[in-house]
Amino acid sequence: MPEHRTGAPRISGTGVALTPHRYSQEEVVGELTSIIEPGFARFARTSGVEHRSLAMTLDRYPAMTGFTEANSTYLEVATDLGEQAVRSALDAAKLEPSDVDVIVTVSSTGVAVPTIDARIFSRLGLRPDVKRVPLFGLGCVAGAAGLARVHDYLRGFPDHVAVLLSVELCSLTLQRGDTSIPALIGVCLFGDGAAAVVASGADRVPHGPSMIDEPRVLATRSRIIPDTVDVMGWNVTASGFGLVMSRDVPRMALDYLGDEVADFLAAHGLTTRDVSAWICHPGGPKVLEAVGQALDVPTAEFRHSWESMRDNGNISSASVLDVLNRTLAEPPPTGSIGLMLAMGPGFSFELLLLGW
């Protein structure tokens, strides 16, 4: 067991919020064939996604006029879902909005100024002196990266309470007539939703017994691979956000992730055999399979990731927090080690070592 528990922040509560507009993969394919190449159905069959929640009712997507309408919808829906997710996480942590000292918000599927944290500030009843840290552009890695930055903050302010909020409305980036392979995969794979995490510094005295077995964030590591900015991200044009996703993403996991994880764990006297809980961003079937191969870990160990993808699709940065939420609902035994990992634009990795 790493000797880092002293001073380590703890995860006190999590919450997930989804819209009521929930559809099967077959319903999505049937409706969107009218505006996307019919051939995209072949990607749907192998996506590993069975259901998704979307920002709008399905019949609105073919009539969407462009980026202005999409971003207006983003502001409305992201604010509602963000409020719901934070309230849920605070309830799980048995804390009040007035207890929050800092809120870190991550999102890469819409533009908001003022940012989403400011828009939910009055609704939630956060204190006027709450610190706000909005992060844009980290894509799928942002859920893990945001929790890593929360860890950093709480190491410096160990008596504080921090909230991490991820809101991603991937469906609103739909580009009419874009028949590129990344766009077709995106339509089949991505979903919408929000997730929040409440974390408490090591010196923060809990108000009462926790609803969950609280893990501590023991250590973090960030890595960006040089000369890989074209691997994934957005191509931002007048019509909105066009998905950039290279077919090399699984290969990048195979080439780099194994050594990164091995080095990170070794720095704390651990190997992959010591990890009982894998909290992996479900980037897609090929990505999860590549992660398992790179780490020499059976893909069955990523059960919560597969189930999150099946139930909700890839919600970008919110997905790894949904996987965390599922893990906390079925926590490993006390004394266990967990590893949270995600990949994103850059091309980058975020790794977090958790201890129960």
Phi, psi and omega per residue, in radians:
M1 nan 2.237 -3.139
P2 -1.056 2.540 -3.138
E3 -1.570 0.962 -3.085
H4 -2.144 0.148 -3.073
R5 -1.175 -0.588 3.105
T6 -1.112 2.095 -3.140
G7 1.506 -0.038 -3.095
A8 -1.376 2.272 3.078
P9 -1.136 2.717 3.122
R10 -2.068 2.577 3.072
I11 -1.495 1.994 -2.999
S12 -1.707 -0.338 -3.140
G13 -3.043 2.644 3.086
T14 -2.349 2.763 3.086
G15 -2.672 2.584 3.116
V16 -2.235 2.418 3.114
A17 -2.258 2.264 3.121
L18 -2.186 2.699 3.114
T19 -1.322 2.855 3.089
P20 -1.350 -0.098 -3.078
H21 -1.528 1.468 -3.012
R22 -1.920 2.336 -3.030
Y23 -2.417 2.655 2.999
S24 -1.364 2.828 3.096
Q25 -1.059 -0.652 -3.140
E26 -1.109 -0.678 3.126
E27 -1.159 -0.714 3.127
V28 -1.112 -0.814 3.140
V29 -1.062 -0.782 -3.104
G30 -1.082 -0.676 -3.081
E31 -1.373 -0.697 -2.994
L32 -1.543 -0.108 3.069
T33 -1.009 -0.476 -3.104
S34 -1.214 -0.386 -3.114
I35 -2.099 -0.111 3.103
I36 -2.171 2.629 3.138
E37 -0.853 2.230 -3.118
P38 -0.950 -0.469 -3.101
G39 -1.134 -0.181 -3.100
F40 -1.206 -0.221 3.123
A41 -1.058 -0.483 -3.132
R42 -1.166 -0.533 3.080
F43 -1.270 -0.598 -3.113
A44 -1.079 -0.627 -3.068
R45 -1.205 -0.389 -3.092
T46 -1.990 0.229 -3.036
S47 -1.383 -0.354 -3.052
G48 1.384 0.089 -3.117
V49 -1.783 2.257 3.086
E50 -1.887 -0.593 -3.136
H51 -2.491 2.724 3.064
R52 -2.591 2.650 2.957
S53 -1.792 2.378 -3.073
L54 -2.072 2.732 -3.103
A55 -1.122 -0.589 -3.101
M56 -2.177 2.920 2.975
T57 -1.137 2.575 -2.977
L58 -1.048 -0.576 -3.088
D59 -1.242 -0.207 -3.133
R60 -1.419 -0.390 -3.039
Y61 -1.133 -0.768 3.113
P62 -1.084 -0.411 -3.108
A63 -1.668 -0.015 -3.099
M64 -1.117 2.289 -2.966
T65 -1.510 -0.349 -3.130
G66 2.685 -2.858 -2.996
F67 -1.114 -0.653 -3.112
T68 -1.048 -0.830 3.123
E69 -1.157 -0.742 -3.124
A70 -1.069 -0.757 -3.095
N71 -1.266 -0.575 3.053
S72 -1.092 -0.711 3.088
T73 -1.149 -0.690 3.088
Y74 -0.978 -0.826 -3.104
L75 -1.048 -0.745 -3.101
E76 -1.206 -0.911 -3.037
V77 -1.261 -0.708 -3.123
A78 -1.099 -0.651 3.113
T79 -1.139 -0.774 3.130
D80 -1.114 -0.854 -3.114
L81 -1.160 -0.661 3.119
G82 -1.057 -0.775 3.095
E83 -1.054 -0.790 -3.117
Q84 -1.092 -0.767 -3.092
A85 -1.141 -0.749 -3.125
V86 -1.168 -0.735 3.108
R87 -1.050 -0.751 -3.134
S88 -1.084 -0.760 -3.133
A89 -1.178 -0.693 3.108
L90 -1.135 -0.696 3.086
D91 -1.059 -0.755 3.128
A92 -1.108 -0.572 -3.135
A93 -1.496 -0.090 -3.088
K94 1.022 0.731 3.112
L95 -2.160 2.812 3.120
E96 -1.824 2.726 3.071
P97 -0.946 -0.576 -3.139
S98 -1.198 -0.241 3.099
D99 -1.396 -0.247 -2.997
V100 -1.375 2.239 3.133
D101 -1.730 -0.500 -3.125
V102 -2.593 2.500 3.052
I103 -2.228 2.134 3.091
V104 -1.786 2.189 -3.095
T105 -2.084 2.251 3.119
V106 -2.117 2.394 3.099
S107 -2.933 2.537 3.132
S108 -2.424 0.328 -3.056
T109 -2.071 0.224 3.078
G110 -2.957 2.896 -3.120
V111 -2.020 2.226 -3.106
A112 -2.422 2.086 3.010
V113 -2.423 1.914 0.052
P114 -1.083 2.745 -3.061
T115 -1.332 2.971 -3.050
I116 -1.050 -0.636 3.134
D117 -1.068 -0.670 3.106
A118 -1.196 -0.592 -3.103
R119 -1.273 -0.457 3.113
I120 -1.709 -0.064 -3.079
F121 -0.950 -0.940 -3.103
S122 -1.257 -0.650 3.140
R123 -1.037 -0.733 -3.079
L124 -1.398 -0.523 -3.024
G125 1.486 0.611 3.058
L126 -1.199 2.715 -3.141
R127 -1.178 2.583 3.120
P128 -1.078 -0.398 -3.127
D129 -1.679 0.239 3.130
V130 -1.091 2.413 3.091
K131 -1.461 2.388 -3.125
R132 -2.060 2.274 -3.127
V133 -2.278 1.487 3.091
P134 -1.436 2.351 3.140
L135 -2.150 2.201 -3.141
F136 -2.129 2.520 2.950
G137 1.712 0.024 3.136
L138 -1.491 -0.171 3.057
G139 1.054 -2.443 -3.027
C140 -1.114 -0.408 -3.101
V141 -1.403 -0.149 -2.930
A142 -1.192 -0.510 3.108
G143 -1.084 -0.830 3.101
A144 -1.226 -0.720 3.139
A145 -1.115 -0.699 3.123
G146 -1.101 -0.719 3.114
L147 -1.182 -0.585 3.072
A148 -1.124 -0.696 3.115
R149 -1.239 -0.556 3.016
V150 -1.088 -0.756 3.076
H151 -0.988 -0.805 -3.122
D152 -1.061 -0.783 -3.120
Y153 -1.081 -0.816 -3.067
L154 -1.254 -0.367 2.987
R155 -1.153 -0.624 -3.140
G156 -1.437 -0.485 -3.134
F157 -2.229 1.298 -2.954
P158 -1.227 -0.122 3.080
D159 -1.797 0.177 -3.081
H160 -1.693 2.892 3.029
V161 -2.030 2.322 -3.133
A162 -2.132 2.567 3.035
V163 -2.087 2.326 2.959
L164 -1.898 2.229 3.096
L165 -2.135 2.241 3.008
S166 -2.049 2.232 3.063
V167 -2.272 2.128 3.136
E168 -2.378 2.160 3.099
L169 -2.060 1.296 -2.994
C170 -1.109 -0.567 -3.074
S171 -1.106 -0.412 -3.107
L172 -1.317 -0.106 3.075
T173 -1.589 0.098 3.126
L174 -0.942 2.248 -3.135
Q175 -1.919 1.932 3.130
R176 -1.007 2.232 3.070
G177 1.451 -0.040 3.105
D178 -1.397 1.883 -3.092
T179 -1.857 0.313 3.088
S180 -1.155 2.703 -3.131
I181 -1.025 -0.787 3.102
P182 -1.024 -0.707 -3.133
A183 -1.124 -0.734 -3.130
L184 -1.165 -0.704 3.088
I185 -1.117 -0.723 -3.139
G186 -1.061 -0.736 3.131
V187 -1.075 -0.599 -3.106
C188 -1.437 -0.395 -2.918
L189 -1.890 -0.667 -2.922
F190 -1.517 2.582 3.090
G191 -2.287 -3.054 -3.061
D192 -2.160 2.594 3.078
G193 2.897 -3.110 3.125
A194 -2.438 2.674 3.081
A195 -2.555 2.607 -3.129
A196 -2.402 2.639 3.080
V197 -2.273 2.329 2.989
V198 -1.833 2.204 3.125
A199 -2.178 2.531 -3.099
S200 -2.117 2.451 3.080
G201 -1.164 2.802 -3.048
A202 -1.080 -0.464 -3.114
D203 -1.616 -0.032 -3.140
R204 -1.329 2.168 -3.123
V205 -1.452 2.134 3.131
P206 -1.073 2.543 3.104
H207 -1.230 -0.473 -3.084
G208 -3.039 -3.054 3.132
P209 -1.086 2.468 -3.088
S210 -1.400 2.673 3.053
M211 -1.346 -0.310 -3.099
I212 -2.275 2.834 3.014
D213 -1.369 1.830 -2.945
E214 -1.324 2.049 3.016
P215 -1.411 2.756 3.051
R216 -1.869 2.546 3.060
V217 -1.553 1.853 -2.979
L218 -1.495 -0.614 -3.072
A219 -2.880 2.802 3.123
T220 -2.420 2.786 3.024
R221 -2.580 2.357 3.050
S222 -1.996 2.433 3.080
R223 -2.468 2.355 3.015
I224 -2.163 2.342 -3.091
I225 -1.573 2.209 -3.094
P226 -1.042 2.559 3.005
D227 1.031 0.735 -3.126
T228 -2.252 0.405 -3.053
V229 -1.179 -0.275 -3.118
D230 -1.628 0.079 -3.059
V231 -1.284 -0.762 3.090
M232 -2.719 2.737 -3.130
G233 2.658 -2.702 3.084
W234 -2.055 2.474 2.905
N235 -1.754 1.775 -3.009
V236 -1.525 2.101 -3.138
T237 -2.285 -3.083 3.130
A238 -1.067 -0.437 -3.114
S239 -1.588 -0.027 3.080
G240 2.145 -2.601 -3.067
F241 -1.704 2.042 3.050
G242 -1.778 2.256 -3.036
L243 -1.207 2.310 2.985
V244 -1.970 2.039 3.112
M245 -2.582 1.864 -3.105
S246 -1.257 2.592 3.032
R247 -1.187 -0.131 -3.134
D248 -1.446 -0.053 -3.079
V249 -0.993 -0.868 3.093
P250 -1.040 -0.665 3.125
R251 -1.152 -0.622 3.103
M252 -1.092 -0.681 3.075
A253 -1.087 -0.764 3.132
L254 -1.109 -0.683 -3.043
D255 -1.323 -0.581 -2.939
Y256 -2.109 -0.541 -2.949
L257 -1.182 -0.699 -3.087
G258 -0.987 -0.853 -3.129
D259 -1.152 -0.679 -3.137
E260 -1.086 -0.816 -3.125
V261 -1.162 -0.758 3.138
A262 -1.045 -0.765 -3.133
D263 -1.157 -0.721 -3.129
F264 -1.094 -0.841 -3.138
L265 -1.155 -0.715 -3.123
A266 -1.070 -0.577 3.116
A267 -1.094 -0.299 3.136
H268 -2.044 0.340 3.076
G269 1.244 0.528 -3.053
L270 -2.226 2.851 2.952
T271 -2.298 3.073 3.131
T272 -1.077 -0.433 3.121
R273 -1.185 -0.309 3.136
D274 -1.522 -0.142 -3.068
V275 -1.543 2.128 3.130
S276 -1.726 -0.427 -3.088
A277 -2.241 2.020 3.104
W278 -1.783 2.056 -3.099
I279 -1.980 1.505 -2.958
C280 -1.921 2.351 3.058
H281 -1.082 2.206 -3.124
P282 -1.461 1.400 -3.073
G283 -1.211 -0.324 -3.101
G284 2.608 2.868 -3.090
P285 -0.984 -0.802 -3.111
K286 -1.159 -0.601 3.125
V287 -1.196 -0.802 3.123
L288 -1.085 -0.693 3.100
E289 -1.136 -0.688 3.123
A290 -1.165 -0.673 3.107
V291 -1.090 -0.792 3.109
G292 -1.046 -0.723 3.138
Q293 -1.182 -0.731 -3.114
A294 -1.116 -0.609 -3.082
L295 -1.661 -0.094 -3.058
D296 0.991 0.796 3.136
V297 -2.147 2.278 3.119
P298 -0.988 2.391 -3.095
T299 -1.121 -0.307 3.063
A300 -1.111 -0.393 3.095
E301 -1.165 -0.300 3.120
F302 -1.716 0.631 -3.039
R303 -0.951 -0.795 -3.104
H304 -1.151 -0.547 3.105
S305 -1.196 -0.786 3.107
W306 -1.075 -0.715 -3.110
E307 -1.222 -0.662 3.085
S308 -1.078 -0.778 3.123
M309 -1.128 -0.710 3.121
R310 -1.089 -0.754 -3.016
D311 -1.437 -0.570 -2.971
N312 -2.292 -0.041 -3.022
G313 1.265 -3.009 3.083
N314 -1.528 1.910 -3.128
I315 -1.675 0.607 -3.129
S316 0.895 -2.254 -3.002
S317 -1.133 -0.369 -3.121
A318 -1.327 -0.351 -3.026
S319 -1.111 -0.787 -3.105
V320 -1.133 -0.486 3.087
L321 -1.333 -0.530 2.997
D322 -1.147 -0.706 3.083
V323 -1.111 -0.707 3.070
L324 -1.068 -0.778 3.126
N325 -1.019 -0.748 3.121
R326 -1.161 -0.668 3.137
T327 -1.142 -0.714 -3.130
L328 -1.198 -0.438 3.086
A329 -1.271 -0.401 3.083
E330 -2.313 1.161 -2.978
P331 -1.197 2.633 3.041
P332 -1.259 2.971 -3.124
P333 -1.098 2.702 3.046
T334 -0.969 2.376 -3.092
G335 1.698 -0.086 -3.117
S336 -1.350 2.759 3.061
I337 -1.950 2.418 3.058
G338 -2.176 2.714 3.079
L339 -2.277 2.109 3.004
M340 -1.672 2.342 3.118
L341 -2.545 2.559 3.110
A342 -2.652 2.736 3.094
M343 -2.168 2.663 -3.128
G344 -2.852 -2.997 -3.099
P345 -0.991 2.504 3.094
G346 2.582 -0.852 -0.216
F347 -1.329 2.354 -2.927
S348 -2.397 2.787 3.049
F349 -2.158 2.599 2.915
E350 -2.264 2.296 -3.129
L351 -2.200 2.361 3.079
L352 -2.298 2.277 3.098
L353 -1.652 2.162 -3.116
L354 -2.000 2.579 3.092
G355 -2.342 2.307 3.125
W356 -1.694 nan nan
